């Protein structure tokens, strides 16, 4: 990109511009180089900020690097970046500033387009999360209402067979019927487990604190890893979307411990701060490596960050080799 050069003698307030500088700003060659004329060429909405940036660089005897807009007479609204070096005396008083500026309009447009795209992706992510939870709830309800009820009825029918049998038939079939009842009981328990994983009723019925506590107990029972839950809160009022995100992130963090951490104990802490919820999950495992936290292949961690971001939350993952991993989730509670 073509760069416009300038030189400003601060003590005499004498300014020099290169030919490229005139072309970059769309200024007439008759324009007298001065700080005031440069400032007047800056877009009105950016003028005060641009002036403040330059004055701060002079005051602090520091380098200048700022961007701003101009209205080019032929090319319309343009973005420029100006980079300057402040030269000072041995007492720190600014003597001179020299530097250059160039057009960054295309870069700015690309950044704006990227931000629009990221916004669309986040909106889609939030929508997909809502749809996914709605589908989980629907499937859980159908499993409970249809399959669960039918299995319970089947168990009742099998139980009724025993009293009505003749002694000979009863002895022959009793063992088989008991085995069938046991299989039905196992299937009912499996269905109840699936329903709880898809959409735990305790989250909707008793709230987030009770749901996380249940999750820790259930995790310890299934994994054999000690899982201690700590919270002074009886309940934390939270909308359904944020409560679901907190529950799912805790679920994913516990799952990651089983898969990767080689831990023997997990501590889960939940509390309400001033205007936010804090959820911490710490394990005593081998500790996640820093490069794995941001790795593109760590889809589970990326999903956790996406879930948190979708409800204006923040997720932090800290790992220390040999000292375990800590997952911190902060969600606005209002």
FENVEN-V840913 format. One record per residue. N is the residue number from 1. SS is DSSP state (2 for helix, 1 for strand, 0 for the rest). PHI is phi in whole degrees, -180 to 180 (none if undefined). Layout:
BEGIN
n;ss;phi
N;SS;PHI
N;SS;PHI
END
This chain:
BEGIN
n;ss;phi
1;0;none
2;0;-71
3;1;-107
4;1;-98
5;1;-97
6;1;-141
7;1;-141
8;1;-127
9;1;-84
10;0;-67
11;0;-67
12;0;-95
13;0;60
14;1;-93
15;1;-120
16;1;-125
17;1;-118
18;0;-82
19;2;-59
20;2;-62
21;2;-64
22;2;-59
23;2;-66
24;2;-61
25;2;-90
26;0;70
27;0;-91
28;0;-68
29;0;-58
30;0;-81
31;0;-66
32;0;-76
33;0;-65
34;0;-159
35;2;-62
36;2;-65
37;2;-69
38;2;-63
39;2;-62
40;2;-66
41;2;-81
42;1;-75
43;0;-54
44;2;-54
45;2;-68
46;2;-101
47;2;-64
48;2;-63
49;2;-65
50;2;-63
51;2;-62
52;2;-63
53;2;-61
54;2;-66
55;2;-64
56;2;-66
57;2;-64
58;2;-67
59;2;-64
60;2;-92
61;0;55
62;0;-119
63;0;-71
64;1;-112
65;1;-154
66;1;-148
67;1;-119
68;1;-163
69;1;-107
70;1;-133
71;1;-108
72;1;-78
73;0;-61
74;0;-110
75;0;-106
76;1;77
77;1;-69
78;1;-132
79;1;-100
80;1;-123
81;1;-121
82;1;-118
83;1;-126
84;1;-138
85;1;-117
86;1;-95
87;1;-103
88;1;-126
89;0;-83
90;0;-70
91;0;-99
92;0;88
93;0;-85
94;1;-70
95;1;-107
96;1;-154
97;1;-132
98;1;-134
99;1;-178
100;1;-148
101;1;-136
102;1;-149
103;1;-80
104;0;-123
105;2;-59
106;2;-64
107;2;-64
108;2;-64
109;2;-64
110;2;-64
111;2;-64
112;2;-65
113;2;-65
114;2;-63
115;2;-64
116;2;-63
117;2;-64
118;2;-62
119;2;-62
120;2;-65
121;2;-64
122;2;-65
123;2;-62
124;2;-63
125;2;-61
126;2;-63
127;2;-66
128;2;-63
129;2;-65
130;2;-63
131;2;-62
132;2;-62
133;2;-68
134;2;-62
135;2;-68
136;2;-59
137;2;-63
138;2;-63
139;2;-65
140;2;-60
141;2;-65
142;2;-67
143;2;-61
144;2;-69
145;2;-74
146;2;-94
147;2;-66
148;2;-61
149;2;-65
150;2;-63
151;2;-65
152;2;-63
153;2;-63
154;2;-62
155;2;-63
156;2;-63
157;2;-63
158;2;-64
159;2;-66
160;2;-72
161;2;-65
162;2;-63
163;2;-63
164;0;-86
165;0;-84
166;0;-70
167;2;-58
168;2;-67
169;2;-68
170;2;-62
171;2;-63
172;2;-71
173;2;-100
174;2;-56
175;2;-63
176;2;-68
177;2;-65
178;2;-61
179;2;-64
180;2;-66
181;2;-62
182;2;-63
183;2;-66
184;2;-64
185;2;-59
186;2;-63
187;2;-67
188;2;-61
189;2;-63
190;2;-65
191;2;-64
192;2;-62
193;2;-65
194;2;-63
195;2;-61
196;2;-65
197;2;-70
198;2;-67
199;0;-158
200;0;-63
201;2;-61
202;2;-63
203;2;-66
204;2;-79
205;2;-86
206;2;-117
207;0;99
208;2;-68
209;2;-60
210;2;-64
211;2;-68
212;2;-66
213;2;-62
214;2;-61
215;2;-60
216;2;-65
217;2;-63
218;2;-65
219;2;-63
220;2;-63
221;2;-63
222;2;-81
223;2;-96
224;0;82
225;0;-92
226;1;-62
227;1;-132
228;1;-100
229;1;-108
230;1;-135
231;0;-161
232;0;-91
233;0;-87
234;0;-78
235;0;-158
236;0;-123
237;0;-60
238;0;-152
239;0;-67
240;2;-59
241;2;-64
242;2;-71
243;2;-61
244;2;-64
245;2;-61
246;2;-60
247;2;-64
248;2;-69
249;2;-66
250;2;-62
251;2;-60
252;2;-67
253;2;-63
254;2;-66
255;2;-63
256;2;-64
257;2;-62
258;2;-62
259;2;-75
260;2;-126
261;2;-85
262;0;56
263;0;-94
264;0;-113
265;1;-151
266;1;-129
267;1;-119
268;1;-116
269;1;-122
270;1;-135
271;1;-152
272;1;-104
273;0;-91
274;0;-56
275;0;-131
276;1;-148
277;1;-100
278;1;-121
279;1;-121
280;1;-123
281;1;-123
282;1;-122
283;1;-117
284;0;-101
285;0;-81
286;0;-77
287;0;88
288;0;-73
289;0;-76
290;2;-54
291;2;-68
292;2;-81
293;2;-66
294;0;-106
295;0;-65
296;0;-64
297;0;-83
298;0;-82
299;2;-64
300;2;-62
301;2;-68
302;2;-61
303;2;-63
304;2;-64
305;2;-63
306;2;-64
307;2;-59
308;2;-63
309;2;-63
310;2;-66
311;0;-119
312;0;63
313;0;-99
314;1;-134
315;1;-118
316;1;-128
317;1;-122
318;1;-123
319;1;-127
320;1;-128
321;0;-51
322;0;80
323;0;-121
324;1;89
325;1;-130
326;1;-121
327;1;-110
328;1;-117
329;1;-118
330;1;-119
331;1;-128
332;1;-64
333;0;-98
334;0;-125
END
